[in-house]
Amino acid sequence: MEEPLTDELLEELMDAPDARSFVSHNRLSARTLPEYLQQMLEEKGLARAEVVRAAGINDTFGYQIFMGQRRPSRDYVLALAFALRLTLKEADRLMQAAGVNGLYCKDRRDAIIIFCLVHGATLQEADEELYRLGERTISR
């Protein structure tokens, strides 16, 4: 399901008679992490176990994240983004749904992570690049 562009939504919001009608018309609500993870699994044609394994997350903890029973740290969310093979935009949406800080290109570590996401790197490749450049890896 393709989401409308932010610029398009902003223009519609500015033309709306009131905030309530805009919010209800666009069904804006806080997307939960489990909902977004499930959406990404379906869109990417991946299995939860496959993603949890590729993210290097303990099976039980991964299940709890997908069920909304545990809140993952920022690095676990990043690991899931790589395991799900997300685009930068999708990774930012995942981070927002998880309630963690988004990627910031003026931060050296984040800039490396952004580069890796944009270029389709795996989690292992991203960790190798972070390590090579003297930054903390995503995986522990």
N, C-alpha and C positions, 0 to 999 in steps of 0.2 A: 504494500500500500504506500504510494508516493505521498509524502507530506508536502503541503504548500510551502513555497519559499518564504522566508522571514520577511523579505521586502514586500511581498504580496500581502501577507497578513498585516503588516504595519500599515500599509495603504488602506486596507479594508477597515482596520481599527480606527484610523483617523477619520474615515468617512462615516463610521457608525453613529447612529443617533445616541447610543449610550453603551456603556461597557457590558452591561448584562446581556443585551441582545448579541453583541459580538461574541462573548464567551459561550453563550448557549448555541449560537449558530455554528461555531467552529468546534464545539465539543472539547473545549480546552479543559484539561484536568491534569493533575499530576500523574504522570505515568509511573507505575511501580516498576522496580527492577525485575521482579519475576515476569511481569507482562512483557517488558521489552526483551528480556532474554528469550522468552518463548517465541516472540515475533521474529527475532533474529534467527533462531534455530529453524523455524519454518521457512523463512525467506532464503536461507543459505543451504537448506537441505541437509542439516547436520543433526547428529544425535547428541543428547546432553552428555552421555558418558564419554563420547569422543572429544567433546569440547573441554570437559573437566580434565581429562587426561592430557590433552594438548596444552592446557593452561598450567599443568603441574600442580593441580590442587588435589588435596585429599578427597577421596570419593564422598565421604560423609559430609565434609564441609561444603563441597561443591553442591551436593544435593540440598543442603540447608540454604545455600545462597539462592539456588533456583526456586526453592519453595518459599523464600522470603522469611525464613526462620533465623537467618544470620545476616549481619551486615558486613560486607567485605571491605577491606582496606582499599585505598586507591591503587596500590600495586596489584592486588588481586583482580580489580576491575580492569586494569590495563592488560593483565595476563589473559583475561577472558576476551578482551577486545581483539588481541592477536589470535587467540585460539578460534574465535568466530570469524576471523579474516575480515574484520570490519573496515569500512572506509573511515577517513578522519571524521566526517560528519556523523556517521553511525557511532563511532567511539565516543565522540562528545555527547551524543544523546544517551549512550549507556552510562557515562560518568554522571550526567545530570540525574538520570533515573536512580543511580546508586547514592546520590547525595554527596559525591566527592568533588573536589576541585577539578575543573576541566583543564585541558592542556593549554599552556601559555607559551607562545613561540619566543618570548623574551627570556624565558628560563632555559638555561643551557641543556639540562637533562630533558626537559619537555621538548625542546627543539629537536633533539636526537630522536626521541620517541615519535614525534610528528613525522619526521623524515622517514623513519622506518615504516610507519603505517602507510604513508602515501606511496611508498615504493614496494608495498606488498611483502615486507619482510615477515618471517616467522618470529615467534617469541624468542627462540634460540638465537636467531640472527640479530634481533634487536638487543638482546642481552650481550651478545658478543661486541656489537658496536658501542654500547654503553660502556662496557668494560675497557675496550680499546681506547676510548676517549676519556677514561678516568672518572666515569660517573657510576653511581650505584645502579646495579642491575635491577630488573623488575622481579625476576625469580629469586628466591632466597636460597 
